[in-house]
């Protein structure tokens, strides 16, 4: 049997609000779940007209990279916030 040793981190401005449940969010999560990838950003990443949303997301395989910490970086240069991901390997 083939076992993949590649670990993926997929980041991007997907423009699907992930703070509220919707069909588009469910479809996106189902697609990435087929590759065992889970969205780990659960805080607002963008403010549009005074309304926070999470459209900048990071998908990782939490079974291989289970110990992690994700935090926002608000730099004041954009209405999008950067995300910092720290992995802890023991």
GICORBEL-V338733 format. One line per field, one symbol per residue. psi: psi as a letter, one per 40 degrees, with the letter a starting at -180 (. if undefined). A space follows every 50 residues. Layout:
psi: ???
This chain:
psi: ihhhehhihhiigdfhheeihiddddddddddddefhhhehfiheihhfe hiigehihhigeddfdhihhiihheeeieiiihhhhhhh.
